[in-house]
Amino acid sequence: MQYFRMVTKPPQPAHRKQRADAQQNRERILEIARRAFTLSGANISLDEVARQAGVGPGTLYRHFPTRETLLEAVYRSEVEKLAAAERELSTKMPPIEALRAWMLLFVDYIAAKHIIAPALNSLVGDCSKVFESSRDHIWRASHALVGRAIESGDIRDDLDPIDLLRALIGVSNVASGTDWQQSAKRLVDILILGSRPIS
């Protein structure tokens, strides 16, 4: 008599789908939380964030057990998006357009940080470690974009990328109204124009 050993495999497609759904839920929560924190402040109810994201409170708390972990995740997500955007924009756009598009994203990053930094400080005290790694990511991205725009001849070769970022941060620090983001985004075009080579 011949015996056959039955080998069963776990339902991989369903497992992968479940993980994909969980990742999609996480990303949606982060995006909705960023908008909610920016519009309503960091003290918005996490249950309200879950409602706006279209998930149950349990789903939100599985991914982000505390307000602190959600705030940190939103901030890290913004930094990761900036770093990824530098690479993506540089492959799809001419150097000067890639720089402009990235600077507009940087304004959104500033808005998120304005909300998150004070909230994290109040929750955990010194949050410098949370923000420490972001400086390197942003520095590298801005230098890469400006470097390519210099090589293409679109902007002057004496431009310091940090000056562009400082100008945008400065608008956010001195603005008294809630429309500072619109002012900062208008400033992007002024900065780009002012960075053109002097003929």
C-alpha positions in Angstrom: 0.0 0.0 0.0 1.3 3.4 -0.9 0.9 6.3 1.5 0.8 9.9 0.6 1.7 12.6 3.0 -0.6 15.6 2.8 1.2 18.9 2.9 -0.9 21.9 3.7 0.3 25.5 3.3 -1.1 28.4 5.2 -3.5 30.6 3.1 -0.8 33.0 2.0 -2.9 35.3 -0.2 -5.4 35.9 2.6 -2.5 36.5 5.1 -0.9 38.9 2.7 -4.2 40.6 2.1 -4.8 41.0 5.9 -1.3 42.6 6.3 -2.0 44.9 3.3 -5.3 46.0 4.8 -3.6 46.6 8.2 -0.9 48.7 6.4 -3.5 50.7 4.5 -5.4 51.3 7.8 -2.2 52.5 9.4 -1.3 54.9 6.5 -4.9 56.2 6.4 -4.9 56.9 10.2 -1.6 58.7 9.9 -2.8 60.9 7.0 -6.1 61.7 8.8 -4.3 62.4 12.1 -1.9 64.8 10.3 -4.8 66.8 8.9 -6.7 66.6 12.2 -3.8 67.8 14.3 -3.0 70.6 11.8 -6.6 71.8 11.7 -7.8 71.2 15.2 -4.6 70.9 17.3 -2.9 68.0 19.0 -5.6 67.6 21.7 -8.3 66.4 19.2 -10.0 63.2 20.4 -8.3 60.1 19.1 -11.8 58.5 18.7 -12.6 61.4 16.4 -9.4 60.7 14.4 -10.5 57.0 14.1 -14.0 58.1 13.0 -12.6 60.4 10.3 -10.3 57.6 9.2 -13.2 55.2 8.8 -11.8 52.7 11.3 -12.9 51.6 14.8 -11.1 53.0 17.9 -9.7 49.5 18.5 -8.0 49.6 15.2 -6.4 52.9 15.9 -5.2 51.9 19.4 -3.7 48.6 18.0 -1.5 50.7 15.8 -1.0 53.6 18.1 -1.6 52.8 21.8 -1.1 56.3 23.0 -1.4 59.9 21.8 2.4 60.1 22.0 3.0 57.2 19.7 0.5 58.6 17.2 2.1 62.1 17.3 5.6 60.6 16.8 4.4 58.4 14.0 2.8 61.3 12.2 6.0 63.3 12.5 8.3 60.5 11.3 5.9 59.8 8.4 6.2 63.5 7.3 10.0 63.2 7.4 10.0 60.0 5.4 7.6 61.5 2.8 10.0 64.4 2.4 13.0 62.1 1.9 11.0 59.9 -0.5 9.7 62.9 -2.4 13.2 64.2 -3.1 14.1 60.9 -4.9 10.7 60.6 -6.7 10.5 64.2 -7.9 14.1 64.2 -9.1 13.3 61.3 -11.5 10.1 62.8 -12.8 10.7 66.5 -13.1 13.4 69.0 -14.3 15.7 70.0 -11.4 14.1 73.5 -10.8 10.6 72.1 -10.8 11.6 69.3 -8.5 13.1 71.8 -6.1 10.0 73.9 -6.1 7.6 70.9 -5.6 9.7 69.7 -2.7 9.8 73.1 -1.0 6.0 73.2 -1.2 6.0 69.8 0.6 8.4 71.3 3.2 5.8 73.9 4.1 3.4 71.1 5.0 6.1 69.5 7.0 6.6 72.7 9.0 2.9 72.9 9.7 2.8 69.4 11.1 5.9 70.1 13.2 4.4 73.2 14.7 1.6 71.2 16.1 3.5 68.1 17.1 6.6 69.6 18.8 4.7 71.4 21.6 2.4 68.5 22.1 5.3 66.0 22.4 7.1 68.3 24.8 4.1 68.4 27.0 3.7 64.6 26.9 7.3 63.4 27.3 9.4 66.5 28.1 12.5 66.8 25.9 11.5 65.5 22.4 14.9 66.4 20.8 15.6 62.7 20.2 12.4 62.4 18.2 13.4 65.3 15.9 17.2 64.6 15.8 17.3 62.2 12.8 15.0 64.4 10.8 17.6 67.1 10.3 20.0 64.8 8.4 17.2 63.6 6.1 16.0 67.1 5.3 19.6 68.5 5.0 20.5 65.7 2.5 17.3 66.1 0.5 17.6 69.9 0.2 21.3 69.7 -0.8 20.6 67.0 -3.4 17.8 69.1 -5.0 19.7 72.3 -5.0 22.9 70.6 -6.3 21.0 69.2 -9.3 19.4 72.7 -10.0 22.9 74.3 -9.8 24.3 71.7 -12.2 21.5 72.3 -14.7 22.2 76.0 -14.6 18.7 76.9 -13.2 20.0 78.5 -10.0 23.1 80.3 -8.9 26.0 78.2 -7.7 26.5 80.3 -4.5 23.0 79.4 -3.2 23.0 77.7 0.2 20.1 75.3 0.5 19.7 76.1 4.2 18.9 79.7 3.3 15.8 78.5 1.4 14.6 76.4 4.3 15.3 79.2 6.9 13.2 81.6 4.8 10.2 79.3 4.9 10.6 78.5 8.6 10.9 82.2 9.3 7.5 82.9 7.7 5.9 80.3 9.9 7.6 81.7 13.0 6.6 85.3 12.5 3.1 84.9 11.0 0.3 85.8 13.3 -2.6 84.4 11.3 -3.6 80.9 10.3 -3.0 81.6 6.6 0.8 81.5 7.0 1.0 78.4 4.9 -0.4 80.2 1.9 2.1 83.0 2.5 4.9 80.5 2.7 3.8 78.7 -0.5 3.8 82.1 -2.3 7.2 82.7 -1.0 8.5 79.5 -2.6 8.1 81.1 -6.1 9.7 84.3 -4.9 12.7 82.3 -3.5 13.0 80.3 -6.7 12.9 83.4 -8.8 15.5 85.1 -6.6 17.8 82.1 -6.9 18.0 82.3 -10.7 21.5 83.1 -12.1 22.2 86.8 -12.5 22.6 87.5 -16.2 
